[in-house]
């Protein structure tokens, strides 16, 4: 469901109406939604590990210990999906992130932890050094390792995602949207507060109780006259004839349409800042929409490239990377696919040489441990045609 479905939109407008303390609430919610869309999409994507096979001199996909650490169990208390989700959100919010390694005996790949806070050295040429690192779990418990972490020694991975344009745009837009919300809110409240005009040319005469002959207040007189006539929700205002009480702004109250338009505009601008297509941002995309492809290309791909570069630089040795070893996201599995509607497409891929197991990897299905599943068959005639038709043919 999109964030601006009618019930959610009305809830947000009600919060504005009730003078919510945070004047940037709508902008903050839109930004949080945009970041959550990107982080959840990337977090659900598999990180593949490719290794060089010395026997057949080929690069092959492997599910080794690094694969397990990146996708399944980064540390004893976390899982791969949540870990990737937190990493992406940290990059988008702070433009940087630090992962430290904690060594444990008998572990081929050390535990990975995402740092909550740390002090970073000011080295420009040499590798960064981090100290006073804080780690926080899901329950809010804090752990502070008593050591320094150095990038060049492989103690940590330091991610940087510089996007000053987005950061500046968010800050400027936050100030702008805050002013607009204040103006719209004041106009709404001003138009919906009743304005009265009361004329009082002189004092009211004294009221006398007919039964007792004693003076009685106007409030007691009203209660006595109307006793039994009204229910709990009705009321009467008692005025002398010499009073004139007039409602000045009758039928001139404002509805919430201005708020709705402004909330929609804030959502549109936020989606534009993060390069998210509107149909994806609002959850209104249809089967014919290509918004998801644009979302992956424009919004997710830059963040994934940053993560891939850092993982490859820290977990893959240079000479092995040159041979073809690498860590990369499986972008083929980033969309929800209905396998029953892919028959023609899969047949096409098979005809141009894709093996059965390659198709299984694309669809994120288990591979078949049979020789035939790794065979390649080209059934289309793509052979080079030399020469051409003869003149007399």
N, C-alpha and C positions, 0 to 999 in steps of 0.2 A: 504494500500500500504506500502511495506517495505521501510526503509530509504535508501536502496542502490539500488533502481530501477535505470535504466540507466540515466534518466533525472536528478535525484537528485545527482547521483554520478558525472556526468559531471559538475553540478553546483558547487559541492564542489571542484573539481579539478580546475575549473576556479578561484575560490576564492584563492586557493593556488598560482596559476599562477600570480594573480594580487597582490601578496605580502600582503595578509590580515594581519593586525597588530597583531592579536592574534595567536602566533605560535602553541598554543594548541587547535585551533579551532575544528579540526576533533575529537580529543579525547573528548573535551567538548561536542560536539554534540552527540557522541555515548553514553557518560555517561548520558546525559539528556534524550536521547531516551530510555535507559534501565530503568531509574528511572520512566519515564513517563509510560512505559508499566506496571510496577508493581503498580504504584499508581492508574492508571485508572482502572486496573482490580480489585483492592481492593475497590476502591471508589464506584464501581457499585454493590458491594456485600452487601446484607442486613445484618444488625446486629439484630439478634433475641434476644428477652428477654423471659426467662423462669421463671415462678413463681410457688410457691408451693400452691396448693389448699387444704386448711384445711378440706374442706367438704369431698372430695373423696380421700384425702391423696395422691394426684398425682401431679407431676410437669407438668405444661401445658404452652404452648407458649402463651404469652399475648402481645397485642399491646397497651401498657399503655403509660403514660406520658414520661417515660424514653425512650421508643421505639421512640416516636415522636421526642424527643430532639436529639437522636442519628442519626436518619435516615432522618428526614424531615426538621426540623427547629431548628438548634442548637442555633441560636439567631435571632433577628428581621431582620438582614440584610444578612443573609447567608442561604444556603441550605445544606442539609445533604451530598449530593454527593460532592460538592466543598469542604466542610469542611473535609471530609475523605481524599479527594485527597491532600489537603494541609498538613494534619497531616502526611500522609505517606511520602510525599516528604521531609518534615522537618526531619523525623526520618532517612531517608536514607542519607540525605545531612549532617545533624548535629549530628546524633546518639542520639538525645534527643529532647523532645518537652514538652511544658507546656500548659495545658488548664486551664484557670481560670473560676470560676463561678461568675457571677454578679447577685446579688439578685434583684428581682423585686416583688412587691406586687401581691398577688393573683396568683402567678405561683407555681404550685406544684413541678416543677423542674426548677432550675435557668438556666438562659442563659449561654451558653458555648462559650468562645472565645479562639482562638489559639494565644498565645503570640508571637510577633515578636522578642522581645528582653527582657532581664530581668537579674537581678543579683541574683545568687543562693548562699545560705549560705554554709558553709563548714562542716555542721554537718554530721557525719558518723553514729552515733548510733541513735540520735534523728531525727525527721522528718525535711525535708528541709524547709527553709523559703525563700520566693522570694519577692524581692522589686524592685522598679524602673521598673515595668512591662510596656511594650509598646504594644499597640494593633493597628493594621493597617487594614483598610478596602480595598476594591478592587480599590478604587480611590486614594489610597495613603495617606488618612487622618490618622493622628496619635492621639491616646487617651492614656493618662497615668493616670491610677487609683492611687489615693493618699492613698494607703494602702499596707499592707504586706499580703501575701498569705501563709498559712501553710497547708502542706499536711495532718498532723495529725488532723487538725480541719475541714477537708473536704472542704477547700476553693478552692482547685485546684487538678489537676491530673498531675503527673510528669511521663512522659514516657522516658525510657532509652532503647536504642537498641545498645548495645555494639557489634561492629563488627570491631575490629581493623585490622583484616586480610584484609578485603575489603578496609578499608581506606588506609592502607599501600600499598596495591597492586595498588590502583588508583594513589597515589602520585608517586610511582616508575614508573608506566607505563606512567604517564604524562611526566616525564622527558625523558624517553626512546623514546617515540613516537615523542616528540618535536625534539630531535636530528636527528632522522631518516627523519622527514619531512624537516628539514633544509638541510640535505645532499642531499636528492632527489631533492629538489627545486633548489639548487645550480647547481646540475648536469644537470637538465633540461634547466635552463637559460644559462648555459655555452655552452651547445651543440647547442642551437638554436640562439645564437648571432653570426652574420656573422663575420668572421675573414678575413681581406684583407691584401694582400702584394702589396706595391706600390714601384716601382723602379723609381727613378728620377735622371738620370745621368747628367742632365744639365738643364739650363733654357729653357723656351719655346720662340720661336721667336715672334716678335711683329706682331699683326694682323692689316692690313690696309683695310679700307672700299674702295671697288673698285669704288664706285660712287663719294665719297667725297674726297678720297685720304687721309683721316685723320685716326689716330690710333683709333681702336675700341677694346673694351674689349671682352674676350672670351665669357662671358655671353650674351652680345648683339649680337655677331656674331652667337651664337647658336640659339637665338630667331629669328634672321633674316633669317637664312637658313631653319629652321624648321617651319616657320610660316604657319599655316593652315594644317599641316601634322598630328598633334598629338591631342588626346583628353585630357581631364582633368586628367585622371589617368596615362597617359604615361609620360615618362621623358627620357632625353638623358644626358649622361655625356660626356662632350667634353674633349678629351685628345690629346696631341701631340703624334706623332709616337714614340717619344723617351721615352714615359711613358709606364710602364707595370703594369697594375692593375689586380690582380688575386684573386679570391675567394678561400680560402684555405679549408674550410669545406663544400664544396658543396656535397649534398646528404648524409651528416652525421648527420643531425639533429635528436633529440630524440623525440618520441611521448610521450603521457601521460600514457602509460601502467605501468610505474614504480609507478606513483602516484596512479593509480587505485588499483594496488596490495597492496600498503601500506595502503590505506584507508580501503580496505577489511580486511587486517590483523589487523588494529586497531579495526575495528568492531568485528572481531572474538574474540580478546582478551577481549574487554569490555563485550561481552556476557558471556564469561567464568568467568570473575570476579563476575558477578551478577547471575551466575548459570542459565542463560537463554538459552534454546535450540536455535540453530542457525535458524531453520525454523520459530520459533516464533519471534526471533529478527529481521529477515529480511522480515517477512510477507510472507513466501513462503510455509507455511505448507499446506498439502493436507488433504483430508478427512480421509486417512489411517494413518495419522501422529498422534503419541501420545505425541508430543512435548508439547501440551497445558497442559496435566496432569503433566508432569515433571516440567513445568513452575510454575504451582500452588503449587506443592509440595516443590520444591527447592527454588523458588524465593519469592513467595507470602506468603506461610504458616508461615515462621519464623516471618515475620512482623505482620501478623494477630495474631499470638500467643502472641506477645508483647502487642498489643493493647487490646486483650481480657483480659489478666492478669491485666492490669492497670485499665480497666473499671470495672472488677469484684472486684478488691481490693478497688476501690474508691466509687462504686455505689451500691454494694451488701454487706449487712452486713454478718459478718462471720458465724453466726449461720444459717442464711438463705441460704448461699452458701453451707453449709454442708448438708442442706436438699435437695439441688439440684437446687436452684435458680442460674441462671447465665446469662451472656451476651456472645453471640458467633456469629461468622459469619456463614451465611448459605452457606457452601461450595458446597452444591448440585446445587446451582444456578449460579455457576461461569463459566459455559460453555454455549454457545449458543446452544439450543436444538431445533430440528425440531420435533414437537410433532407428526407429521404424520409418522415419522420413528421410533417411540418409542412404537408402539402398542404391539409388542411381549414382550418387556421389562416390560411395565406397567402391562400386563397380568400376567407375572411371579411374579411381586411384589404383585399383588392382591392375587395370589394363595398361597402365603406364609404368608398372614395375614395383609398386609398393607391396611388401610382403604382408602376410596375415598378421604377424606379430607387430609390424610397424603400425598397422591400423589399430590393433589392440592398444598400443601405447598412446595413440592419438585420442582414442575414446576412453582412456584411463581404465582399461579392462585387463584382467590377468592374461599373461602371455601363455602360449601353448608350448610345452617342452617337446616339440617334434621337429624333425629336420624340414619337413614340408612347409611348416609355418614360417620358416626363414627364407624360403625360396622366392625368387623374383621372376615374374613372367610378364613380358611385354607383348600384349596381344594386338596392339595398334601398329600399323605399318609406318614407322618413323625412319625407315632407311633412306639414306641419301640417294637421290636420283641424279645420275650423271648424264651429261649429254642433253638429250631432249628429243622431241619428235623429229623424225626425218622429214626432209622437204616434201617428198612425194607421198607421205602418209597423210 
